Amino acid sequence: MKKAEELNYRLYSVEALRILKRIMSYDKLSSMLNIPPTALSRYVNGHVIPSLETARSILNIFKREYLIKEVNNRIVVDEFGAVDSSMIIYDPVLLKHLIISEYEKINSVKIDKVLTLETDGVPVAYQIASMLGKEVAVARKAKKLGIRDFLEIKQVFESGTYRYIYISRNAIKKGEYVFLTDDIIRTGATIRALVNLCKEAKANVSGIFAVISLKKMHTKLEDELGIPVNSFIELQ
């Protein structure tokens, strides 16, 4: 982790600690972190920035004690089992904290560009790209007016149906390391199509991240594709 990235990461942990302080006492946080309440107070009030090791501990507890519960509370599943993530991905503050909690995993691979498919993957891609200082590329379900030169890939679903997805030929360059994102990995069809787009562009897929993975789909894709695949939360 570079110096500027480390500093931002440590500052993010202060934000997380301030949220934790709303839901638990200094004494409870002290016992969980093995840090005196007086030191925690200095972090919360901005007088001292936690060390990298302490920041990791704070963010791990923040994820366990707050984020996972908050995300679970916002997942909507209808009577047919369809999962709706909109209450998570369209809350920029919550989504930012969620991505920060996964920062070290995401930042462990080389990334030149972040790629997603419209529409619900876009907020996730922009949060990651903004944090890393990278550009975003968005594949579309229809050709965009004003662009004539496209890469085109067939996206095949489990039912055997398919559609085509498109991206400007200039959006992904040969040799770039591309990080794929989505809000939910349901069957892997979207991720496979994005991987094929990168192959068509002669770019490298360095990693994959989704907020939600259904039925261990992230581990199945990792085995299938030989690419690191992470998700914030897994649903059965």
Secondary structure, 3 states (H helix, E strand, C coil): CCHHHHHHHHHHHHHHHHHHHHHCCHHHHHHHHCCCHHHHHHHHCCCCCCCHHHHHHHHHHHHHHHHHHHHHHHCEECCCCCEECHHHHCCHHHHHHHHHHCHHHHCCCCCCEEEEECCCHHHHHHHHHHHHCCEEEEEECCCCCCCCCEEEEEEECCCCCEEEEEEECCCCCCCCEEEEEEEEECCCHHHHHHHHHHHHCCCEEEEEEEEEEECCHHHHHHHHHCCCEEEEEEEC
